[in-house]
């Protein structure tokens, strides 16, 4: 097997494994968590939570392997088979496609760190990737995950954490 083909297969296996690992971690905390078995879905996981008034809140999450950075793009094929036979094109995650991108950072073979990046924040960053060093405050930040659809809160925290520029910096 050619080295690039082997790397491509391993990246694919890692991606699927990381989705399952994230589901397991989130299931221990939230219980009602599932992989999405829809091949054309722009998100991998759904988390169903009960609001204070007992209505269901569904969070759509996209999982990305994050060695040094978290990618915000989808729709591209990795590995050696990059030929497109459909009309699907690469896109950046947004509030239309999902609610949060979860970067899973493999610390070692048995330890993983999760980074929760709300798509509201991604839309304001207007970039395709971000270094995990720049989103240190989103590491294991379950408050952000649980409030990822609250635009005002997400933007305030993005500024507080130094991920987004403050309004003074834009003036």
N, C-alpha and C positions, 0 to 999 in steps of 0.2 A: 504494500500500500504506500502510495506517495505521501511524504511528510505533510504537505498542505491538506491532503484529503483526511489524514489521520487527525490533524489539528481541528479541521472543520467538524468531523464527527464528534470529537471530544467536546468542542464548544457547544454542539447541539445537545449532547448528553448532559453537560453541566447546566445548560439552560433549563432543561426539563427537570433535572434534579433540584435546582434552586427554586423553581416554582413549588415543588412539593415540600421543600424545607420551609419556605415562607408560609405555606398553608399550615403546616404543622405548628410552627411557632405561633401564628395568629390564632389557630384553633384552640390552643391551650389557654389563650387570653380571652378570646371572644366567643368560642364554641361554634357559632353558626357561620362557618367559613367554608368556601368551596372553590375548587378549580372550575373554570368555565370550560365546558366541552363543546365550544363553538369555534371551528377552525378559522373563521374570518373575523372573529371578535377582536377589537383593538385592546382588550383587557384580558388578563389571565385569571383573576381571582375576584370573587365577590365576598364582602363581609356584610352580614346582616346584623344590625344593632337595633335595639329598642330605644326610642326617644323617651323623654320624661313623660310624655302623654301616651306612651305605649304604642305609637305608630312605628312602623319599620323604617329604618334609614339604611339604604343600601349603598355601600362604598365600592366603586369599581376600581380595581388596582391592576397596574401593569408591573410585572417583575422584570428587573434588569440586573444582570451580573455586573458588579461594580468593583473591579480590581483597583483602579486608581480614580475612576470617574463614573458618573451615572449618565447614561445616554437617555435622551428624551425622544429618540426616533423609533419608528416601527415600520413594518411593511417591507423591510429589506431582508434578503436572504444572506446568510453567512456561509462560510466555507467555500468549497470549490464549485458548488452548484448555484451560481448567481444569475443564471439566465431566467428572465421573466417570461412566462407563457401566458400570464393573465394581465389585466389592466391595472393590477394593484401597484401602487407606487409608494415610495418612501414618504412618510409624514412625520410631523412632530406631534407628540402627545399634547392634548389640550382638554379643556373642560367638556368638549364634545365627545372625545374618545374615551376618557377615563377621569377619575377623580384624584388619583394619586399614583405616582410612580414610586415603586419600592426598589431601592438599590440594595442588593444583597452582596455584602463584602465578605469573601472567604478569608478569615483570619488564619486558619489552618484547616486541616482535613475535617475537623469536628467542631469548629467554632465559626460562627457567622455573626456579622453585625448588620442591622437593617437601618437604612436611611429612608425617611418618608418625605417625599417631595410632592406637595400638592400641585396639580396641574394649573391652578390659579397662579401659583408662583412661576411655573414654567412659561405661561403666557406673558408674564411681565418681564421675565429674564430675556425672552426672545433669543434663545441660543439652543444648540442641539445637544449639549452635554455640559456637565459641571463637575469639577474636581471634588472628591469627597472631603478634601481639606477645607473647601469653602462652605461646606454644608455640615460642619461638625455639630452644630446645634440641632440638626434634624436627626442625628444619630439616636436610634431607639426612642424617639420623641413621640410617644403614643398620644399625647395631647394634640399634637399637630395632625396625626393620622385621624383621630376621632373628630377633629374640627376642620378637615381638609376642604370642605365645601363652604366654609364661612369666609367669604372674600375679605371682609374688613379685618378679621383676626389674622388671616394668613398674611395679608400685606403688612400689617403692623409688626407681626413677628419676623417677617422677611427683612424689614428695615432694622428692627431691634437686633437681629442676629447678624447684620452686616451682609446679608445675601443680596438685598436690593439697596440701591442708593437712597439716602434720605431725601425728602423733598427739597431740603436746603441745598443739597449737592447738585440737583437738577436746575436750580435757579440761576 
